[in-house]
């Protein structure tokens, strides 16, 4: 017997496609806030979002008369006809989210438009209206979702622990914050402030707030446009990577969405830059032709397809690779102990949890405090115009009832307690004690950085410029850690001094001009070569360097169709079965392009007369067998790039091994050839060929520099 299901059952079934877990609820509601024009969004959850989710925004709000309609399935203001789907620009457009959430949770909505005198409070449980009343409220919308899946307990059984579900929401907010740096996001989990961004429009500031200095100071900018393709953002240097794709963020027309073509292009561009089974950091914003982009291929709008995938792939790959090849990427080595690292992490977490903002914070008040803070900072700069500009972490000076955050002093500066009191007094002249206290609770790190823009002559240097024009020494963190510990122990003002700044050399280490000044010290452990240049000690791995040189030499020969081969005496005869023989014969031209000279020897046999010269030393049959095995596995996807990838592994076996003595002349020749490469930083497997250690780090270990 066929029956039509009742509406409540229909809603619960339909909700399963949209509301999979608490993070699905947060995604839909935050996207609605963004579509409403919000510039500030607060997300608060408890118990992984199962018992409580609150989304607060300062967007346009919803008209009182339209609130009940908003909870009707397929009610939307984003599209009117099917043609609108071809150029949809909003994050939401189906009109399913609110109806789906209300079907499986207890939902309370408070909203007010700018022209309305009062707002409306609307409550709906399991698709049934509970209450609707006028209420005083600020412009914008607050939605509270309680007891998710309370009426479908079977769905709850398939959820993970509250901590894991909370982690999914954290990952979501991270992506949303990176997708819209012009929006201020606050994310509160179980009463603790996890993520706060300023909304100043600077993507690098968002990256700093979420991932810290280790990532934000090792970024490469990208800005490129060809025809309808445009990309802008940052990628990490080769050593900024993870064992999973959680570092890979990209956005298409401001939408956080997966695209197989873009993912593959990014990882293809990073080949030989990152180690095998490692994935890079990216935060890239793509602007594509919306008429060629389909974002309606996934129920939760998590995947997309682009009509011209081949051109998109080439554009992304070329853009990322160009950025990687333009920068020197020899990683600096830190000599900090694990204990020091842990102390820094603990202190950062303490600062992060110092204040939990209210869901409704008056924008005017925040702007006023920011202006007052900027005025105080400018006043202090005017009192001491010779103060050197730098970006060491802001340390705290505690007075009786207030917290003042002054710029750090140059390394050679000294200050008496009287001077400290004088500076604190000057600060209090600009803002009252209570205002400074409130200021410390509302101004984020990015706002502090913004307010500390300092004029030098007629030029203004901003934090974003400093991030690229200055390199940072480890004294920054160590001094910040020490100062914080002292501040916690006593109520007296603490003074920090600016450590010696390490500026970038005028010529990069890999340039021909710099090569003249390299001083090769010698070999250690029969594997590593030490080179001195410009107050840095560079350490080269002879095996990784030789492997890279051999691989790039072979690549160049192949691109020029001039691969050098070495004749084998005597030739090597390899016996195959019928399938293997047919496979080799059908791809014999690819073998020849890579330096092999093969000949059909009859009776399912192949004779190897020559092999690539740059990987001589490898057993010919072992090399041939490896390529043949790879052919057998991937017979349907064979091209010259496939052979290159397999030969890169063979270059490793033919390269100079570790624990092998080579002469100074051989090392010099290896360095010369390595530094002629476009990408000398990593071997074909992604391991670094060189690392560097600063003079400052060594002097600290020998206590020549006092912390």
C-alpha positions as MATLAB code, in Angstrom:
seq = 'XXXXXXXXXXXXXXXXXXXXXXXXXXXXXXXXXXXXXXXXXXXXXXXXXXXXXXXXXXXXXXXXXXXXXXXXXXXXXXXXXXXXXXXXXXXXXXXXXXXXXXXXXXXXXXXXXXXXXXXXXXXXXXXXXXXXXXXXXXXXXXXXXXXXXXXXXXXXXXXXXXXXXXXXXXXXXXXXXXXXXXXXXXXXXXXXXXXXXXXXXXXXXXXXXXXXXXXXXXXXXXXXXXXXXXXXXXXXXXXXXXXXXXXXXXXXXXXXXXXXXXXXXXXXXXXXXXXXXXXXXXXXXXXXXXXXXXXXXXXXXXXXXXXXXXXXXXXXXXXXXXXXXXXXXXXXXXXXXXXXXXXXXXXXXXXXXXXXXXXXXXXXXXXXXXXXXXXXXXXXXXXXXXXXXXXXXXXXXXXXXXXXXXXXXXXXXXXXXXXXXXXXXXXXXXXXXXXXXXXXXXXXXXXXXXXXXXXXXXXXXXXXXXXXXXXXXXXXXXXXXXXXXXXXXXXXXXXXXXXXXXXXXXXXXXXXXXXXXXXXXXXXXXXXXXXXXXXXXXXXXXXXXXXXXXXXXXXXXXXXXXXXXXXXXXXXXXXXXXXXXXXXXXXXXXXXXXXXXXXXXXXXXXXXXXXXXXXXXXXXXXXXXXXXXXXXXXXXXXXXXXXXXXXXXXXXXXXXXXXXXXXXXXXXXXXXXXXXXXXXXXXXXXXXXXXXXXXXXXXXXXXXXXX';
ca = [
       0.000    0.000    0.000;
       1.477    3.325   -1.106;
       0.922    6.301    1.210;
       2.148    9.884    1.314;
       4.320   10.491    4.367;
       3.301   13.137    6.868;
       5.148   16.465    6.766;
       7.083   15.882   10.012;
       8.542   12.626    8.686;
       9.354   14.242    5.335;
      11.212   17.064    7.101;
      13.263   14.667    9.215;
      14.268   12.597    6.198;
      15.158   15.690    4.182;
      17.145   17.090    7.104;
      19.454   14.084    6.877;
      20.921   15.435    3.637;
      21.651   18.901    5.019;
      22.225   18.367    8.763;
      24.707   15.535    9.081;
      26.346   16.687   12.324;
      26.685   19.867   14.462;
      29.257   21.346   12.088;
      26.618   21.210    9.321;
      24.360   23.435   11.438;
      27.153   25.939   12.071;
      28.100   25.997    8.388;
      24.581   26.745    7.189;
      23.891   29.422    9.806;
      27.228   31.237    9.417;
      26.819   31.226    5.638;
      23.376   32.792    6.126;
      24.989   35.484    8.295;
      27.584   36.210    5.608;
      24.883   36.409    2.933;
      23.043   38.903    5.176;
      26.019   41.271    4.954;
      27.411   40.698    8.458;
      30.819   42.179    9.296;
      31.052   40.437   12.690;
      29.984   36.878   13.507;
      30.188   35.146   16.892;
      29.877   31.358   17.129;
      29.454   29.737   20.538;
      29.068   25.996   21.149;
      28.876   23.619   24.097;
      29.332   19.830   24.163;
      30.568   19.758   20.587;
      27.430   21.593   19.432;
      25.076   18.811   20.535;
      23.479   20.683   23.425;
      24.034   24.321   22.432;
      24.956   26.364   19.353;
      24.575   30.137   19.170;
      25.330   32.202   16.058;
      25.219   35.991   16.421;
      25.705   38.439   13.551;
      25.256   42.141   12.808;
      23.771   41.594    9.362;
      20.595   42.949    7.814;
      18.215   40.852    9.915;
      14.856   39.387    8.839;
      11.561   41.249    8.525;
       9.091   40.266   11.275;
       6.458   39.125    8.796;
       8.946   36.877    6.974;
      10.320   34.995    9.985;
       7.789   32.089    9.934;
       8.232   31.796    6.153;
      12.010   31.468    6.586;
      11.445   28.098    8.284;
       9.379   26.718    5.394;
      11.284   24.290    3.162;
      12.638   25.840   -0.052;
      11.814   29.380    1.048;
      14.713   31.606   -0.025;
      15.520   35.179   -1.019;
      18.621   34.203   -3.039;
      17.116   32.883   -6.289;
      13.783   33.223   -8.064;
      14.114   31.008  -11.173;
      16.203   28.049  -12.324;
      18.265   30.410  -14.505;
      19.540   32.135  -11.356;
      21.479   28.964  -10.493;
      23.795   29.615  -13.434;
      25.245   32.728  -11.790;
      24.500   32.271   -8.092;
      26.920   34.253   -5.908;
      25.433   33.737   -2.451;
      26.638   30.913   -0.205;
      23.104   29.636    0.363;
      20.336   29.465   -2.198;
      18.197   26.338   -1.745;
      16.148   27.455    1.252;
      16.625   24.142    3.042;
      18.869   24.998    5.994;
      16.487   26.572    8.535;
      13.709   24.075    7.824;
      16.104   21.130    8.147;
      17.646   22.397   11.393;
      14.246   23.175   12.935;
      13.053   19.653   12.085;
      15.683   17.963   14.301;
      16.384   20.542   17.040;
      14.898   23.178   19.328;
      15.542   26.504   17.618;
      15.203   30.056   18.937;
      15.656   33.047   16.626;
      16.024   36.720   17.613;
      16.247   39.192   14.755;
      15.794   42.890   13.963;
      16.198   44.974   10.830;
      17.827   48.406   10.865;
      14.587   50.352   10.298;
      12.456   48.404   12.810;
      11.914   49.758   16.322;
      11.806   46.302   17.902;
      12.898   42.830   16.974;
      11.126   39.492   17.096;
      11.775   36.348   19.095;
      10.609   33.192   17.337;
      10.856   29.666   18.768;
      10.283   26.414   16.877;
      10.810   22.818   18.094;
      10.768   19.891   15.686;
       9.072   21.998   12.971;
       6.333   23.096   15.425;
       5.997   26.792   16.270;
       6.259   27.366   20.037;
       6.424   31.150   20.484;
       6.502   34.415   18.541;
       6.818   37.782   20.308;
       8.322   41.247   19.961;
      11.548   41.872   21.830;
      14.241   44.511   22.162;
      17.321   43.534   20.171;
      20.228   45.056   18.226;
      20.238   45.015   14.435;
      21.169   41.573   13.190;
      20.255   37.996   13.978;
      20.931   35.512   16.763;
      20.003   31.856   16.312;
      20.238   29.408   19.217;
      20.066   25.685   18.455;
      19.531   23.399   21.449;
      19.426   19.601   21.793;
      20.330   18.675   18.238;
      18.734   15.366   17.113;
      16.612   15.243   20.287;
      13.724   13.732   18.301;
      15.817   11.390   16.102;
      17.965    9.479   18.622;
      19.126    7.046   15.931;
      21.119    9.893   14.342;
      22.861   10.654   17.633;
      24.314    7.151   17.831;
      26.431    7.787   14.750;
      27.993   11.009   16.032;
      31.467   11.032   17.525;
      32.506   12.352   20.939;
      31.777   16.015   21.802;
      35.501   16.768   21.550;
      35.710   15.325   18.029;
      32.535   17.080   16.890;
      33.915   20.309   18.346;
      37.082   19.739   16.327;
      35.043   19.562   13.128;
      33.466   22.915   13.999;
      36.884   24.424   14.765;
      38.107   23.315   11.349;
      35.013   24.826    9.751;
      35.445   28.205   11.477;
      39.096   28.202   10.418;
      38.083   27.827    6.778;
      35.338   30.447    7.054;
      37.700   32.966    8.677;
      40.291   32.399    5.946;
      37.626   32.719    3.262;
      36.481   36.135    4.516;
      39.301   38.116    6.175;
      37.057   41.200    5.954;
      34.676   39.692    8.537;
      35.480   39.547   12.252;
      34.961   36.021   13.598;
      34.820   34.967   17.243;
      34.582   31.287   18.079;
      33.865   30.199   21.662;
      33.951   26.544   22.707;
      32.752   25.604   26.195;
      33.407   29.153   27.407;
      36.935   29.367   25.971;
      37.792   31.734   23.134;
      39.363   29.522   20.455;
      39.565   31.808   17.422;
      39.346   35.595   17.107;
      40.004   37.554   13.930;
      39.915   41.310   13.484;
      38.086   41.580   10.172;
      40.629   44.084    8.849;
      40.706   42.393    5.438;
      44.309   41.158    5.717;
      44.561   37.438    5.028;
      48.033   37.177    6.557;
      46.692   38.518    9.869;
      44.033   35.794    9.909;
      46.700   33.159    9.233;
      48.774   34.542   12.116;
      45.836   34.450   14.554;
      44.984   30.857   13.654;
      48.353   29.231   12.959;
      50.828   31.523   14.713;
      54.151   33.026   13.691;
      55.795   29.770   12.572;
      53.403   29.569    9.632;
      52.657   33.242    8.976;
      56.351   34.180    8.727;
      57.060   31.436    6.173;
      54.528   32.327    3.493;
      54.915   33.174   -0.174;
      52.412   35.605   -1.723;
      50.574   34.782   -4.943;
      48.719   37.243   -7.146;
      48.064   36.302  -10.762;
      45.347   36.682  -13.364;
      45.016   35.152  -16.828;
      41.772   35.580  -18.766;
      38.870   34.551  -16.477;
      41.178   32.921  -13.916;
      42.393   34.927  -10.936;
      44.202   33.745   -7.804;
      45.372   35.702   -4.774;
      46.627   34.619   -1.368;
      49.517   32.784    0.255;
      51.232   29.416    0.068;
      53.670   27.971    2.571;
      57.335   27.365    1.914;
      58.244   23.757    1.275;
      58.985   22.951    4.929;
      55.547   24.196    6.079;
      53.664   20.945    5.573;
      51.596   18.253    7.273;
      50.942   14.559    6.871;
      47.322   15.260    5.844;
      45.476   17.861    3.791;
      44.269   19.937    6.762;
      46.731   22.699    5.732;
      45.272   22.980    2.229;
      42.743   25.822    2.095;
      41.392   27.346   -1.077;
      38.241   29.267   -1.854;
      36.326   29.650   -5.086;
      34.403   32.915   -5.385;
      34.685   33.295   -1.565;
      33.188   29.837   -1.016;
      35.083   27.141    0.917;
      34.512   24.203   -1.386;
      36.442   21.206   -2.666;
      37.541   20.943   -6.279;
      39.481   17.886   -7.427;
      41.225   19.791  -10.228;
      42.563   22.530   -7.938;
      43.690   20.061   -5.266;
      45.575   17.968   -7.814;
      47.154   21.049   -9.428;
      48.440   22.380   -6.086;
      49.973   19.049   -5.110;
      51.454   18.594   -8.587;
      53.133   22.013   -8.322;
      54.647   21.061   -4.952;
      56.126   17.794   -6.233;
      59.856   17.691   -5.406;
      59.323   20.636   -3.020;
      57.692   18.714   -0.164;
      58.525   15.287    1.159;
      56.558   12.248    0.054;
      53.289   11.831    2.012;
      53.419   15.490    3.088;
      50.953   18.168    2.018;
      51.583   21.935    1.781;
      49.975   24.956    3.421;
      47.822   27.059    1.126;
      45.314   29.866    1.623;
      44.287   30.800   -1.900;
      41.314   32.781   -3.167;
      40.222   31.918   -6.695;
      37.881   34.065   -8.742;
      36.333   32.037  -11.561;
      33.599   32.585  -14.125;
      30.441   31.699  -12.177;
      28.629   30.647  -15.362;
      31.170   27.807  -15.794;
      31.139   26.819  -12.116;
      28.618   24.321  -10.735;
      28.311   24.445   -6.934;
      25.084   22.457   -6.879;
      26.651   18.999   -7.356;
      26.765   18.123   -3.639;
      23.875   18.133   -1.106;
      25.916   20.210    1.344;
      27.567   22.338   -1.381;
      30.982   20.918   -0.402;
      32.173   20.084   -3.935;
      32.213   21.913   -7.238;
      32.916   21.312  -10.907;
      34.377   23.716  -13.472;
      33.617   23.440  -17.169;
      37.185   24.114  -18.386;
      39.106   21.853  -16.008;
      42.276   21.469  -18.105;
      42.955   25.208  -18.348;
      42.152   25.647  -14.652;
      44.602   22.863  -13.750;
      47.421   24.448  -15.773;
      46.726   27.919  -14.371;
      46.816   26.737  -10.746;
      49.894   24.571  -11.232;
      51.861   27.328  -13.000;
      50.846   29.992  -10.457;
      51.924   27.936   -7.443;
      55.137   26.728   -9.058;
      56.185   30.240  -10.100;
      55.778   31.455   -6.521;
      57.841   28.544   -5.193;
      60.675   29.160   -7.654;
      60.958   32.878   -6.862;
      61.967   32.541   -3.211;
      64.944   31.161   -1.335;
      63.614   28.372    0.848;
      66.522   27.069    2.888;
      64.975   26.383    6.314;
      66.514   27.943    9.429;
      67.210   25.545   12.277;
      66.050   26.446   15.788;
      68.102   25.384   18.792;
      65.291   25.943   21.288;
      64.651   23.102   23.668;
      61.322   21.279   23.852;
      60.762   22.882   27.262;
      61.110   26.375   25.787;
      58.723   25.519   22.952;
      56.142   24.186   25.422;
      56.365   27.327   27.569;
      55.655   29.508   24.527;
      52.621   27.424   23.538;
      51.246   27.579   27.101;
      51.664   31.355   27.220;
      49.947   31.797   23.844;
      47.023   29.684   25.054;
      46.811   31.722   28.273;
      46.539   34.937   26.274;
      43.963   33.375   23.968;
      41.710   32.385   26.859;
      42.150   35.650   28.746;
      38.821   37.060   27.599;
      35.568   35.685   26.246;
      33.643   38.434   24.394;
      29.946   39.040   24.855;
      27.722   37.824   22.023;
      26.574   41.409   21.437;
      29.456   43.875   21.463;
      28.733   47.429   20.464;
      30.697   48.262   17.330;
      30.880   51.934   18.185;
      32.518   51.179   21.531;
      35.135   48.932   19.900;
      35.955   51.581   17.292;
      36.278   54.268   19.985;
      38.646   52.144   22.067;
      40.720   51.331   19.014;
      41.094   55.040   18.213;
      42.065   55.784   21.815;
      44.655   53.032   21.776;
      46.083   54.333   18.485;
      46.285   57.839   19.974;
      48.141   56.526   23.019;
      50.548   54.568   20.827;
      51.221   57.617   18.644;
      51.817   59.723   21.768;
      54.430   57.289   23.046;
      56.126   57.221   19.638;
      56.228   61.017   19.587;
      57.826   61.068   23.049;
      60.619   58.841   21.767;
      61.006   59.413   17.984;
      64.317   57.507   17.814;
      62.672   54.276   18.921;
      63.426   51.569   16.355;
      60.481   49.935   14.612;
      60.214   46.176   15.012;
      57.671   43.428   15.529;
      58.706   41.651   18.681;
      55.709   40.329   20.648;
      53.956   42.946   22.748;
      54.764   42.432   26.433;
      52.600   43.512   29.311;
      53.281   46.316   31.800;
      51.005   45.954   34.805;
      49.956   48.985   36.812;
      47.721   48.991   39.847;
      44.382   48.636   38.078;
      45.214   48.533   34.378;
      47.111   46.673   31.745;
      49.199   48.740   29.340;
      50.920   47.219   26.314;
      53.828   49.423   25.173;
      56.065   48.813   22.143;
      59.290   46.963   22.959;
      62.555   48.877   23.226;
      65.761   48.518   21.120;
      68.317   45.990   22.339;
      70.651   48.622   23.776;
      67.926   50.528   25.572;
      67.726   50.668   29.372;
      64.915   52.032   31.467;
      64.590   52.789   35.158;
      61.512   52.193   37.271;
      60.891   55.938   37.208;
      60.886   55.914   33.424;
      58.435   53.046   33.441;
      56.103   54.921   35.755;
      56.434   57.995   33.561;
      55.463   56.059   30.457;
      52.499   54.461   32.218;
      51.421   57.954   33.310;
      51.592   59.227   29.729;
      49.391   56.334   28.642;
      46.842   57.070   31.322;
      46.635   60.699   30.156;
      45.222   59.453   26.860;
      42.762   56.943   28.290;
      41.342   56.525   31.776;
      42.195   53.524   33.905;
      38.773   51.951   33.360;
      38.937   52.591   29.614;
      42.344   50.910   29.372;
      41.016   47.923   31.288;
      38.078   47.608   28.916;
      40.420   48.174   25.997;
      42.551   45.205   26.981;
      39.400   43.078   26.915;
      38.172   44.100   23.462;
      41.129   44.916   21.223;
      42.494   41.876   19.408;
      46.105   41.282   18.477;
      45.440   42.332   14.896;
      43.952   45.647   16.093;
      47.026   46.218   18.259;
      49.211   45.619   15.225;
      47.071   47.972   13.160;
      47.212   50.744   15.729;
      50.994   50.524   15.983;
      51.652   51.666   12.423;
      54.551   54.050   12.838;
      55.716   56.815   10.540;
      59.438   56.990    9.729;
      60.168   60.192    7.883;
      57.459   60.425    5.251;
      57.021   56.647    4.931;
      54.572   54.559    6.925;
      55.688   51.003    7.661;
      52.887   48.588    8.488;
      53.032   45.151   10.097;
      52.338   43.436    6.765;
      55.442   45.142    5.315;
      57.530   44.231    8.324;
      56.622   40.572    7.945;
      58.385   40.503    4.585;
      61.172   43.018    5.160;
      62.520   41.642    8.423;
      63.476   38.149    9.469;
      63.020   37.312   13.124;
      65.496   35.841   15.553;
      64.697   33.419   18.341;
      65.342   36.153   20.928;
      61.846   37.453   20.087;
      60.143   34.412   21.577;
      62.639   33.746   24.334;
      62.511   37.352   25.545;
      58.707   37.364   25.377;
      58.587   34.133   27.384;
      60.988   35.473   30.006;
      59.152   38.775   30.349;
      55.780   37.063   30.725;
      57.092   34.751   33.432;
      58.515   37.712   35.361;
      55.256   39.635   35.039;
      53.271   36.752   36.451;
      55.629   36.459   39.426;
      55.562   40.099   40.484;
      53.331   43.133   40.207;
      56.265   45.348   39.210;
      56.482   46.679   35.632;
      58.644   44.473   33.396;
      60.795   45.861   30.593;
      61.799   43.922   27.496;
      64.648   44.820   25.200;
      64.637   44.283   21.484;
      67.118   41.612   20.439;
      69.416   41.947   17.477;
      67.416   41.822   14.247;
      68.702   39.533   11.501;
      68.076   41.128    8.115;
      68.044   39.225    4.850;
      71.369   39.199    2.958;
      71.619   41.593    0.027;
      72.233   38.654   -2.291;
      70.472   35.354   -1.838;
      72.660   32.432   -0.905;
      72.007   30.749   -4.240;
      72.966   33.728   -6.445;
      76.134   33.786   -8.550;
      77.320   36.892   -6.716;
      76.852   35.253   -3.321;
      78.669   32.116   -4.495;
      81.916   34.119   -4.681;
      81.684   34.740   -0.926;
      80.879   31.175    0.117;
      83.502   29.618    2.381;
      83.411   25.819    2.367;
      84.544   24.695    5.820;
      84.567   20.944    5.299;
      82.737   17.645    5.646;
      81.265   16.226    8.860;
      80.051   12.681    9.490;
      81.125   11.860    5.901;
      77.711   13.137    4.779;
      77.252   16.867    5.409;
      79.194   19.866    4.087;
      79.403   23.121    6.037;
      79.422   26.440    4.160;
      79.738   29.882    5.768;
      78.023   32.927    4.286;
      76.757   36.225    5.699;
      76.546   35.344    9.416;
      74.926   32.010    8.645;
      76.170   28.451    8.565;
      74.656   26.396    5.767;
      74.709   22.598    6.019;
      74.369   20.623    2.767;
      73.353   16.958    2.608;
      75.631   15.573   -0.113;
      73.289   12.678   -0.948;
      70.151   14.832   -1.292;
      72.084   17.487   -3.244;
      73.602   14.984   -5.686;
      70.249   13.248   -6.104;
      68.652   16.595   -6.974;
      71.396   17.494   -9.450;
      71.106   14.145  -11.228;
      67.333   14.333  -11.404;
      67.257   17.908  -12.736;
      69.967   17.095  -15.271;
      67.886   14.189  -16.558;
      64.757   16.369  -16.622;
      66.546   19.028  -18.675;
      67.840   16.480  -21.148;
      64.365   15.023  -21.540;
      62.751   18.418  -22.104;
      65.387   19.145  -24.771;
      64.965   15.612  -26.179;
      68.685   15.084  -25.748;
      68.984   12.408  -23.064;
      72.488   11.012  -22.731;
      72.707    7.229  -22.634;
      75.451    4.895  -21.486;
      76.026    1.723  -23.472;
      75.969   -1.507  -21.499;
      78.751   -3.989  -22.106;
      77.557   -6.607  -22.485;
      73.868   -5.786  -23.172;
      71.371   -7.135  -20.667;
      68.734   -9.636  -21.813;
      65.491   -9.651  -19.810;
      62.928  -12.458  -20.163;
      59.254  -11.452  -19.801;
      55.859  -13.094  -19.956;
      53.527  -12.359  -22.852;
      51.585   -9.550  -21.138;
      54.741   -7.798  -19.929;
      56.368   -8.071  -23.350;
      53.329   -6.512  -25.040;
      53.274   -3.729  -22.444;
      56.935   -2.828  -22.999;
      56.673   -2.898  -26.792;
      53.591   -0.629  -26.704;
      55.489    1.930  -24.585;
      58.971    1.511  -26.041;
      59.006    5.136  -27.276;
      58.667    6.378  -23.680;
      61.566    4.192  -22.589;
      63.671    5.690  -25.383;
      62.735    9.264  -24.394;
      64.144    8.615  -20.926;
      67.488    7.258  -22.178;
      66.887    3.531  -22.605;
      67.832    1.670  -25.762;
      65.602   -1.410  -25.909;
      65.243   -4.003  -28.617;
      62.790   -6.834  -29.101;
      64.862  -10.018  -28.759;
      62.117  -12.510  -29.639;
      60.507  -15.202  -27.479;
      59.043  -12.536  -25.173;
      62.518  -11.183  -24.357;
      63.894   -7.638  -24.378;
      67.546   -6.659  -24.657;
      68.701   -3.499  -22.812;
      71.577   -1.984  -24.801;
      71.779    1.382  -22.989;
      70.331    3.184  -19.971;
      70.219    6.836  -18.793;
      73.750    8.066  -18.131;
      72.792   10.055  -15.040;
      71.620    6.995  -13.148;
      74.495    4.704  -14.012;
      75.475    2.584  -11.051;
      71.955    1.234  -10.637;
      71.467   -2.377  -11.703;
      69.937   -2.165  -15.234;
      67.527   -5.042  -14.661;
      66.438   -3.686  -11.265;
      65.708   -0.297  -12.868;
      63.865   -1.889  -15.772;
      61.856   -4.152  -13.437;
      60.810   -1.180  -11.307;
      59.519    0.691  -14.363;
      57.806   -2.434  -15.657;
      56.040   -3.040  -12.331;
      54.815    0.549  -12.307;
      53.607    0.135  -15.889;
      51.641   -2.963  -14.935;
      49.861   -1.167  -12.083;
      49.049    2.060  -13.961;
      48.832    0.849  -17.560;
      45.882    3.134  -18.313;
      47.603    6.343  -17.180;
      51.087    6.258  -18.716;
      52.875    9.334  -20.057;
      56.316   10.894  -19.913;
      55.589   12.484  -16.511;
      54.872    9.014  -15.145;
      58.340    7.847  -16.231;
      59.956   10.959  -14.774;
      58.331   10.307  -11.404;
      59.593    6.727  -11.343;
      63.091    7.707  -12.455;
      63.299   10.238   -9.610;
      63.307    7.313   -7.203;
      66.111    5.675   -9.165;
      68.214    8.845   -9.000;
      68.262    8.326   -5.237;
      69.961    4.945   -5.649;
      72.576    6.289   -8.067;
      73.497    9.388   -6.018;
      76.482    9.689   -3.683;
      75.534    7.931   -0.490;
      75.786    9.262    3.016;
      78.803    8.153    5.032;
      80.975    8.510    1.913;
      84.040   10.735    1.775;
      84.333   13.048   -1.224;
      87.010   15.632   -1.927;
      86.688   19.394   -1.486;
      86.893   19.804   -5.264;
      84.013   17.350   -5.746;
      81.956   19.142   -3.098;
      82.672   22.512   -4.745;
      81.543   21.181   -8.113;
      78.393   19.740   -6.525;
      77.564   23.080   -4.863;
      78.159   24.937   -8.136;
      75.787   22.691  -10.055;
      73.187   22.629   -7.273;
      73.000   26.417   -7.146;
      72.323   26.650  -10.885;
      68.989   24.864  -10.448;
      65.669   26.681  -10.277;
      64.703   24.675   -7.212;
      67.854   23.588   -5.352;
      66.120   23.369   -1.978;
      64.664   19.860   -2.021;
      65.557   16.455   -3.429;
      62.998   14.727   -5.721;
      61.415   13.155   -2.625;
      60.972   16.535   -0.925;
      63.754   16.268    1.690;
      65.783   19.481    2.125;
      69.167   19.629    0.425;
      70.311   22.377    2.810;
      69.473   23.890    6.154;
      70.901   27.003    7.787;
      71.876   28.010   11.294;
      72.365   31.636   12.302;
      75.352   33.004   14.147;
      72.924   34.302   16.771;
      71.673   30.799   17.561;
      75.206   29.530   18.091;
      76.135   32.497   20.270;
      73.126   31.866   22.449;
      74.185   28.249   22.979;
      77.661   29.430   24.021;
      76.038   32.010   26.348;
      77.656   34.875   24.444;
      74.156   36.334   24.224;
      72.343   36.564   27.528;
      68.622   35.775   27.501;
];
